[in-house]
Amino acid sequence: MKSILVIEDDATISELQRDYLEINGFEVKVAADGEAGLTMSLSGMYDLVILDLMLPKMNGFEVCKKIREKQDIPILIVTSRHEDIDVIRGLGLGADDYITKPFKPAELVARVKAHLARYERLVGVKDTKNMISIRGLSIDPDTRKVFVNDEETILTTKEFDLLYFLASHPNKVFSKEHLFERIWGIDALGDIQTVTVHIRKIREKIEKDSANPVYIETLWGAGYRCRS
């Protein structure tokens, strides 16, 4: 049974989330503030975290950042805030997806299932291809490690898969829609701006100057490509 941690200070919402997830076969625990949620999430007992942004004691942005520093499990933001900047900030800190209140419980369950299934496929199967090397950038699919000039840089699960996919198809242009469907696998449920945020985070980690990237190029109106 998969274990889900809900970090939500609104008891009505957290009970709704817990009820629907338990009906669908998940074990669910609830934390009512950011500090308690962070402590519970770092215990290693949970397969996915559902995280509110506006929390007492520690806000969801800080919780997300600290979880991602230690854990590589899926993080799903649930928030009543509609501003694009909040979504971009949350995704930039390592969240995998977001859903806005009010939401349909069935959609929440569908996203949880999709992210868990995707995560299991990613960590459960090793790629037998050789390491990819591009002008000082090395990507090892077996260990899922990335090195820039022999110095390891840490990528999240989806950052790695997005970079590896682009690097595996050098010089080929992919649209945001194609990349989202390929990497997230839930195009009917998500938002393609997730791709833009993840590309930016990858550039910050692998490029000497993220404003003038030499590995991942943007082709305006077309998409992205990895230069060989």
N, C-alpha and C positions, 0 to 999 in steps of 0.2 A: 504494500500500500504506500503510495506516494504521500509525503508529508508537506503541507503548505503552511507557511507562516503569514498571517495577516497582521500588518501593522497599521492600525486604524483607531482613532480616538472616539469616533462616533459609534456608540454601541449598537444603534439600530442598523447601520450599514455593515458593521463587522459581523453581526449576527446573521444578516441576510447572506453575506458572502460565505460564512461558515456553513449555513444550512444547505445552500445549493451545492457547495463543493463536497460536503459530506454525503449528500444524496447521490453524487456522482462517484463515490468511492474513494475520496481523499480523506486523509487524516489532517485536521486543521487545528492550529493553535493561534491564539490572538494576543497581541501586545497592544496596550492602549496608549503608549507614548514612545517617543523616539529612542530614548535611552534603553528602555526594556526591550524594545524591538531589536536594537542593534546587538545587545548582549545575547538574546535568543538566537538571532540569525547567525552569529559567529560560532555557535555551538557545534555546527556541522550536522545537525539533525534534520535539516530541511532541504527539500528538493527544489523549492521555488518560493520567492517572497513576493507578496502583494503589498505594495507600499503607498500609503497616503503621503502627500507632500506637506500639508499643514498639520503638524503634530506638536504637542507640548513637549518641553524639555530639550528636544533636539529635532530640528525640522527634517523633512524627508530627503532634501538634497544632501545634507550632511550624512544622514544614515546611508543613503545610496552610495556615496563616495567611499565611506568606511567599509561597507560590505564588499564593494568591488575590489578594494585593496587586498582583501583576504580570501574572498570566495568568488567562484566563477559560476555560481548558479544563476538561473534566469531571475530577473527582477522586473516585475510588472507594476508600473506606476498607475495608481487610481487617484484621480484628483478632480476637484470641482473647479479648478482654475483653467481658463480657456486660452490664456495668453500664449502665443507661439513661443515666446522667449522662455517660459517655464518648461514647456515641452522640450525645447532644444537643450536647455540647461540639464534637465533630467536625463535625457538620452546621452548628452555629452559626458555626464558623470558615470555612465556605465549601465543605465537601465536598458532593457531589451525592447520594451514596448510600453505603451500607455493606453489608458481608457479613461474617458471623461464622465464624471457624474452629471446627471443621473445616467446609469447604464442598465442595460438589460442583463439580468443574471445569466441567461443562456449564453450571451456573448462573452461574459467574463469566463465562464467555464470553458467555452470553446478556445479562448486564447490561452488559458492555462494548459489545456491538453495539447494544443499545438506547440507551445514552447517547450513543454516537457518532452514531447516526442522528438522535436528537433534536437534538443540537447542530448537526448539518449543516442540518437544517430551519430551526432558529432563526436561524442566521447567514447562511444562503444566500438567504433570501427576505425582501424588505422589505415592510412593511405600507404600503399607500397611504392609509390613513385619516389624517384630520387629527389634530393634537395634541389630547390630552385635558387639559382644565384644570378643576381642582376646588379652589376656595378657596385659591389660592396654590400648589397642587400641579400641575405640568405634566409630562405624559408624552408624549415624542415617539417614536412607533413607527418612524419612518424612521431616526433616528440612534441609537435605543435609549438615549436619555438622559432623566434625570429631574431636575427642578428643584423645589426648595422655596423659595418666595419669591425666585425668580430666582437661587438659588444651587444649582449642580449637586451632586447626591449620587450616589455610585457604587453601583450594584446589580450583583450577579452575574447571570448569564444567567437562571437560574430565578427569582431574586427579581424581576427585571424582568417576566418573563412572567406570574408569579403576580399581581403588582400590575396589570399592563396588562389581564389577563383580568378581574379584579374591577372595575377602573375602567371597562372597556368594557361592563359590565352593572351600572350603578349601581342600588343599593338592592335588588338581587336576592340572595337568600341561597343560598350553595353549601355543601354538606357537605364535610368533609375528604376523604371518599372520592371525590367528584366532582372536586374540585380536584386531587387526586393523579393521578387517571386522565387528566385534561385536560392538566396541565402536564408530568408525568413520562411518561405514556403506558406505564407498565409496572406496572400495578396488581397483577398476579399475582406480581411479584418483589420489591416494595418494602414500605415501612412508612409508614402515613399520618401517623405522628408527624413525618415530614419536613415536612409542611405546617405543623404548629404551630411548628416551629423557624424555618422561613422567614418565616412571618407575624411572629414576634417580631423577627427581624432587619430586616425591612422597616419595622416600626414604629420601631425604634431609629434608622433612617435618615431617616424622613420625618415622624415625629410630634414635636411640641414636647415632649410628655410621653407616653412610650410606655405608661405605666400607665393613662393616660386618653386613648385614641386618638380622634381626630376623623375620620380617614379610613377606616380598616378596623375595623369593629366585630365583636365576638364575640357571637354569639347562642347561649347555652349550650344544648347538646343539639341544635342545628340546624346551625351552621357559621359562616361569615363573610360579610360583605357590605361593599361600599364605599359610603359615604354620598355622595350627590351634593350 
